C-alpha cells in the first residue's frame, strides 16, 4: 500500500500446492473484491475498504503461488500452449485485484466523491456491512447451519476473516468465533437485526442524498451500470474458461465494448457536472472509479482470451469444474419457443426449470440486467443464466422452437 507504516510484504516460497485449488480461490477472491470495493464506495465505509486492501494482499500471494506452480508444470511447448489460458486467469485476477484496491483507496485517501453516490445505493446492491463478532454474542461458538441466518433474516455471511486467514463462501458447518470479522449481505431490516446480535452495537444505515445536478445523476447512474456490467463480465469470463465455452467468451467481449462506450459517456457527464458543482474537486473520485471499472472489464476479457483464440483448456481447469454442478449457460430465445413472452420474476422464468437469469441482451436495446427488473422475454433475446447442468439442458430445450 506504499506508506512507511505498512507491514513488509509476505515472503512467498515455492511449495507444492494444487493449481486447481488456487484457481478456485482466485476466482472467489476476485468476485468478493469487486463486491466489497464498490460497497465501500457506496456506503462510504473505510472499514470495508480496509478489508479490500487486506484481501488484495491475499490475492498477491495466490498469484505468486499460481505462477510458481505453472512454471513448474510447463515442461514442453504443448504444456506451455495448454497453460496459456490458465496464465490468463492469473493475470486477469491480478488486474482485478489492483483495480479494486484503487477503488478502495478512493475511500481511504478521501480522493473525493459526490454525496449523490449514496442516491444510487438502493438500486446498486443489497446492504453489505462488516461486523466483528463480540465475545458475548449469541452467535459466537455456533455454526451457520445452527443459526440459519438466511432463512430467518435473509442475511448471508459471504466471507469471514479470522486474523489473517480468510474463509470464503462459508458453509453450514462453519462456526463463528469471537473476534471473527464477518461480511454480511442482505436486506436492511435483516442486517439491522443480525449486526446488533453479532456486535452488540446498533447499526445505522447511510442516508441517501439527492442531487440537484442532472448531469451528475447521469454520471452516477452510468458508473453503477458500468460496475454491474463489469461484474457480469468477470462472472462470464470465469465461466467461459472453466466450461470451455466460446459463446460465453464472446459475450465477455460484447460487455467489454459496452463498458468502453459507457465510460466515454460517463466522463462527458462528469465534466459537464463539474461546471455546476459547488466543489468540482469532489468529483475527482468519480473519474478514478470510471478508470478502475474499465480495468475490471478489460481483465475479464484477458481471462477469456484463451477461449476466444480456441486454445484447449488444460486438464487442471477441468478438475476445477468437476467439483461444481452449477454452470453458466447462454441461450437465444427462438420465435415460437416456450420461453417467448414468458415473464421473469426476480430473474427466474415462469417455467418448470430452476435457472436464474443473470442478464438479457437484446439486439435493439443492449443489456438488461436482472433480477432488478421484471422482464418479458422476446424472440431474439440472448439469455445469460446460472443453474445446474440438468436445468441448463432443459432451459436450452425451452428456448428452442
C-alpha positions, 0 to 999 in steps of 0.5 A: 500500500506504499506508506512507511507504516505498512507491514513488509510484504509476505515472503512467498516460497515455492511449495507444492500446492494444487493449481486447481485449488488456487484457481478456485480461490482466485476466482472467489477472491476476485468476485468478493473484491469487486463486491466489497470495493464498490460497497465501500464506495457506496456506503462510504465505509473505510472499514470495508475498504480496509478489508479490500486492501487486506484481501488484495494482499491475499490475492498477491500471494495466490498469484505468486503461488499460481505462477510458481506452480505453472512454471513448474508444470510447463515442461514442453511447448504443448504444456506451455500452449495448454497453460496459456489460458490458465496464465490468463486467469492469473493475470486477469485476477491480478488486474482485478485485484489492483483495480479494486484496491484503487477503488478502495483507496478512493475511500481511504485517501478521501480522493473525493466523491459526490454525496449523490453516490449514496442516491444510487445505493438502493438500486446498486446492491443489497446492504453489505456491512462488516461486523466483528463478532463480540465475545458475548454474542449469541452467535459466537461458538455456533455454526451457520447451519445452527443459526440459519441466518438466511432463512430467518433474516435473509442475511448471508455471511459471504466471507469471514476473516479470522486474523489473517486467514480468510474463509470464503463462501462459508458453509453450514458447518462453519462456526463463528468465533469471537473476534471473527470479522464477518461480511454480511449481505442482505436486506436492511431490516435483516442486517439491522437485526443480525449486526446488533446480535453479532456486535452488540452495537446498533447499526445505522444505515447511510442516508441517501442524498439527492442531487440537484445536478442532472448531469451528475445523476447521469454520471452516477447512474452510468458508473453503477451500470458500468460496475454491474456490467463489469461484474457480469463480465468477470462472472462470464469470463470465469465461466467461459474458461472453466466450461470451455465455452466460446459463446460465453467468451464472446459475450465477455467481449460484447460487455467489454465494448459496452463498458468502453462506450459507457465510460466515454459517456460517463466522463462527458457527464462528469465534466459537464457536472463539474461546471455546476458543482459547488466543489468540482474537486469532489468529483475527482473520485468519480473519474478514478472509479470510471478508470478502475471499472474499465480495468475490471472489464478489460481483465475479464476479457484477458481471462477469456482470451484463451477461449476466444483464440480456441486454445484447449483448456488444460486438464487442471481447469477441468478438475476445477469444474468437476467439483461444481454442478452449477454452470453458466449457460447462454441461450437465444430465445427462438420465435415460437419457443416456450420461453417467448413472452414468458415473464421473469420474476426476480430473474427466474422464468415462469417455467418448470426449470430452476435457472436464474437469469443473470442478464438479457441482451437484446439486439435493439436495446443492449443489456438488461440486467436482472433480477432488478427488473421484471422482464418479458422475454422476446424472440431474439433475446440472448439469455445469460443464466446460472443453474445446474447442468440438468436445468441448463439442458432443459432451459436450452430445450425451452428456448428452442422452437 
